[in-house]
Amino acid sequence: MNNLNEILPFLIPLIIIELILLIVTLRHILTHTNYKYGNRTIWLLVTIIGMNLIGPVLYFLFGKEET
Protein backbone atom coordinates (compact mmCIF):
# COMPACT_ATOMS: atom_id res chain seq x y z
CA MET A 1 0.00 0.00 0.00
CA ASN A 2 2.89 2.35 0.69
CA ASN A 3 4.14 1.78 -2.86
CA LEU A 4 0.77 2.87 -4.29
CA ASN A 5 0.93 6.16 -2.40
CA GLU A 6 4.29 6.89 -4.01
CA ILE A 7 3.01 6.21 -7.53
CA LEU A 8 -0.41 7.86 -7.20
CA PRO A 9 0.73 11.46 -7.92
CA PHE A 10 2.09 10.21 -11.26
CA LEU A 11 -0.88 7.97 -12.12
CA ILE A 12 -3.70 10.47 -11.64
CA PRO A 13 -2.50 13.00 -14.30
CA LEU A 14 -1.65 10.12 -16.66
CA ILE A 15 -5.14 8.66 -16.34
CA ILE A 16 -6.72 12.09 -16.88
CA ILE A 17 -4.61 12.69 -20.01
CA GLU A 18 -5.49 9.25 -21.40
CA LEU A 19 -9.22 9.80 -20.85
CA ILE A 20 -9.13 13.24 -22.47
CA LEU A 21 -7.24 11.86 -25.47
CA LEU A 22 -9.72 8.98 -25.76
CA ILE A 23 -12.73 11.32 -25.64
CA VAL A 24 -11.24 13.70 -28.23
CA THR A 25 -10.39 10.78 -30.51
CA LEU A 26 -13.83 9.19 -30.28
CA ARG A 27 -15.51 12.54 -30.88
CA HIS A 28 -13.38 13.12 -33.98
CA ILE A 29 -14.03 9.64 -35.35
CA LEU A 30 -17.78 9.93 -34.86
CA THR A 31 -18.07 13.40 -36.40
CA HIS A 32 -15.91 12.88 -39.50
CA THR A 33 -16.47 10.56 -42.44
CA ASN A 34 -13.15 10.68 -44.32
CA TYR A 35 -10.05 8.84 -43.16
CA LYS A 36 -6.61 8.33 -44.73
CA TYR A 37 -6.70 4.57 -44.14
CA GLY A 38 -9.60 2.35 -43.21
CA ASN A 39 -13.10 3.33 -42.20
CA ARG A 40 -14.99 4.41 -39.09
CA THR A 41 -15.51 0.88 -37.77
CA ILE A 42 -11.82 -0.01 -37.96
CA TRP A 43 -10.75 3.20 -36.21
CA LEU A 44 -13.35 2.77 -33.48
CA LEU A 45 -12.04 -0.75 -32.82
CA VAL A 46 -8.40 0.38 -32.85
CA THR A 47 -9.18 3.25 -30.50
CA ILE A 48 -11.26 1.24 -28.04
CA ILE A 49 -9.02 -1.85 -28.00
CA GLY A 50 -5.85 0.22 -27.84
CA MET A 51 -7.33 2.56 -25.27
CA ASN A 52 -4.08 2.91 -23.31
CA LEU A 53 -2.72 5.82 -25.32
CA ILE A 54 -1.70 3.69 -28.31
CA GLY A 55 -5.10 3.56 -30.07
CA PRO A 56 -5.77 7.31 -30.07
CA VAL A 57 -2.18 8.10 -31.08
CA LEU A 58 -2.38 5.63 -33.98
CA TYR A 59 -5.58 7.26 -35.15
CA PHE A 60 -4.15 10.77 -35.12
CA LEU A 61 -0.99 9.58 -36.90
CA PHE A 62 -2.51 7.31 -39.54
CA GLY A 63 -6.30 7.72 -39.64
CA LYS A 64 -7.05 11.41 -39.42
CA GLU A 65 -7.33 12.93 -42.86
CA GLU A 66 -5.47 16.18 -43.47
CA THR A 67 -7.85 19.08 -44.06
C-alpha positions as CSV (number, residue, x, y, z in Angstrom):
1,M,0.0,0.0,0.0
2,N,2.9,2.4,0.7
3,N,4.1,1.8,-2.9
4,L,0.8,2.9,-4.3
5,N,0.9,6.2,-2.4
6,E,4.3,6.9,-4.0
7,I,3.0,6.2,-7.5
8,L,-0.4,7.9,-7.2
9,P,0.7,11.5,-7.9
10,F,2.1,10.2,-11.3
11,L,-0.9,8.0,-12.1
12,I,-3.7,10.5,-11.6
13,P,-2.5,13.0,-14.3
14,L,-1.6,10.1,-16.7
15,I,-5.1,8.7,-16.3
16,I,-6.7,12.1,-16.9
17,I,-4.6,12.7,-20.0
18,E,-5.5,9.2,-21.4
19,L,-9.2,9.8,-20.8
20,I,-9.1,13.2,-22.5
21,L,-7.2,11.9,-25.5
22,L,-9.7,9.0,-25.8
23,I,-12.7,11.3,-25.6
24,V,-11.2,13.7,-28.2
25,T,-10.4,10.8,-30.5
26,L,-13.8,9.2,-30.3
27,R,-15.5,12.5,-30.9
28,H,-13.4,13.1,-34.0
29,I,-14.0,9.6,-35.3
30,L,-17.8,9.9,-34.9
31,T,-18.1,13.4,-36.4
32,H,-15.9,12.9,-39.5
33,T,-16.5,10.6,-42.4
34,N,-13.1,10.7,-44.3
35,Y,-10.1,8.8,-43.2
36,K,-6.6,8.3,-44.7
37,Y,-6.7,4.6,-44.1
38,G,-9.6,2.4,-43.2
39,N,-13.1,3.3,-42.2
40,R,-15.0,4.4,-39.1
41,T,-15.5,0.9,-37.8
42,I,-11.8,0.0,-38.0
43,W,-10.7,3.2,-36.2
44,L,-13.4,2.8,-33.5
45,L,-12.0,-0.7,-32.8
46,V,-8.4,0.4,-32.9
47,T,-9.2,3.2,-30.5
48,I,-11.3,1.2,-28.0
49,I,-9.0,-1.9,-28.0
50,G,-5.8,0.2,-27.8
51,M,-7.3,2.6,-25.3
52,N,-4.1,2.9,-23.3
53,L,-2.7,5.8,-25.3
54,I,-1.7,3.7,-28.3
55,G,-5.1,3.6,-30.1
56,P,-5.8,7.3,-30.1
57,V,-2.2,8.1,-31.1
58,L,-2.4,5.6,-34.0
59,Y,-5.6,7.3,-35.1
60,F,-4.2,10.8,-35.1
61,L,-1.0,9.6,-36.9
62,F,-2.5,7.3,-39.5
63,G,-6.3,7.7,-39.6
64,K,-7.1,11.4,-39.4
65,E,-7.3,12.9,-42.9
66,E,-5.5,16.2,-43.5
67,T,-7.8,19.1,-44.1
